[in-house]
Every structure is written in structure tokens, then in C-alpha cells.
Amino acid sequence: MTRIASHRGGTLEYGDSTPRGFAATAAMPLDEVEFDVHPTVDGAIVVHHDPTLEGTTDRSGAIAGLTLAEVKAATIHYSAGGHPLTLAELCDLYAGSSVDFRCEIKPGADGRAYADFVPKVIDLLARYGMLARTTFSSFLLASLDELAAATDRPRLWLVSPAVLKQVGVEGVIELCLAHGVPEIGVHIDTADADTAATVRAAGLDFGCWAAHTPAQIDKALALGVKVFTTDRPTLAIALRDAFREKEVGA
């Protein structure tokens, strides 16, 4: 059955990467919590989508150029006063949850991968007992290569609409095979039955991201994707339950 990943802890229901969203997701009957990580200047690892603070908080600046204390001083919009979590705090929050991690390795504000960042993320997850429950994702093949060199945990390539259009499905498959990436995720609006079949025929897993509306979620379920991310996890759970009931009754 298709897996559900609560994107950034359910952005449209709880705010973007908020403590309350991550806490709510930990108690939900779904499969994964999706989140992004960035380093601070003093060596902490912060759970936040953007490489900078200004898009979703009341502060500004690149996370990689700020101390953890400076990042923690930011209040996330629509968070009921919440502040960015560290990866260590997220690990503690999910230690007793059945929900697994889907960790996206993000680039910095310059669009480049952070130097020597991947091993630090892996080390922290291992120390907190969460590495064995983590799938990694990235839009950057270079980051996926770093992950392959450092861990045997599952990796998936997030393929943007622009990349899919530029190189085509066959080109994406060729790159996946060349880099040893076993799974791809495309934007739900670029997903279709032919693309899914072509990817699967190559021996790769097929998923999608940004399934937020009822129509998008129903599409992901009908395609039988391995996993999809959504900003509306409670809606996705309800629609998946309804989809299962229809299958049983068919």
C-alpha cells in the first residue's frame, strides 16, 4: 500500500516545520515524516526547509552563518510561538513513534551542497538510534553520492519538473542507474501511468511529492506510488482509508 509522508510536519495544517506539526505527525497513523536539515555555524543541525530564515520565520539570515542560539531565537510563522527544532530534538520526539524519517539533504543558500555535512547528519542519526529508520532524499545527485559513500540506508532522487522535462524519463532512469539510486520522486502534477510504468520497468521505485489537494492525493493513490509527500497529512490519511475501503469492496 502507498505510504504517506507528512511534508515538513504537515505545513498546510500546522505551519512549516513547526514543533507542533512534528509532534502531531508523530502520533498519526501514517508512515513517514519528511523534513530538511541545515548546519549552523557552531556545528548544530537544524530542521528547517529553507537555507535562510526569512521565508518562514520572523528573523533573517542564512542558517549556516548563524549560531544555534540565533536560529532558536526565530519564531516560525503560524506555529503558535514555536521555534526551529534541532535534528537531535526531532530524534527525541520520534523515539517512541512508529513514524519513520524521510530526511532531505538540502543545499546552502548558494545552491551548493554543504561541505562535510552528510557524515555529520548520519552520525547524529546513528547516535540517537534513528538511522535505521531513515530514508534519505535530495534534488542533488552529488548529495546522493555522498550518502551512498557513507551509509547503506535507502536513497531517493527528487526530480524537479524542469529536470524531468530537460532529460526525459529515460534520461532520469539512466542517471539513477549510473548513480545507483533505486528510487525517484517526481512532482505529482508530472506523474502519470506511463511514467510510473517506465520507471518500474527499469527496476526502480516510483514515488511523488507535493500531493496536497484531494485530486492530487487521489491521483497518487490511483497510480500506486510507493510513497507521496503531502502538506495535509490528516486529509491524506482519510483519503487513503477511503481508497482502501473501495478496493476491499470492489
PETAHU-V227357 format. One record per backbone hydrogen bond with DSSP energy under -1.0 kcal/mol. NH is the residue of the N-H (numbers start at 1). CO is the residue of the C=O. Records with the same first field share a line. If there is no record, write none. Layout:
NH=CO + CO
//
This chain:
3=226
5=228
6=32
7=230
8=34
9=6
10=7
11=7
13=10
14=10
15=11
17=8
22=18
23=19
24=20
25=21
26=22
27=24
28=25
30=28
31=4
32=4
33=100
34=6
35=102
37=104
38=46
40=44
41=66
43=40
46=38
47=85
48=36
53=61
56=53
57=53
58=75
63=51
65=62
66=63
71=67
72=68
74=71
76=82
77=56
79=76
87=45
90=86
91=87
92=88
93=89
94=90
97=94
100=31
101=133
102=33
103=135
104=35
105=137
108=112
111=108
117=114
121=117
122=118
123=119
124=120
125=121
126=122
127=123
128=124
129=126
130=125
131=125
133=130
134=131
135=101
136=154
137=103
138=156
144=140
145=141
146=142
147=143
148=144
149=145
151=147
156=136
157=183
158=138
159=185
164=160
165=161
166=162
167=163
168=164
172=168
173=169
174=170
175=171
176=172
177=173
178=174
179=175
181=176
184=205
185=157
186=207
188=209
190=187
196=192
197=193
198=194
199=195
200=196
201=197
203=200
204=199
205=182
207=184
208=227
209=186
211=229
212=210
217=213
218=214
219=215
220=216
221=217
222=218
223=219
225=220
226=206
228=3
229=208
230=5
236=232
237=233
238=234
239=235
240=236
241=237
242=238
243=239
244=240
245=241
246=242
247=243
248=244
249=245
250=246
//
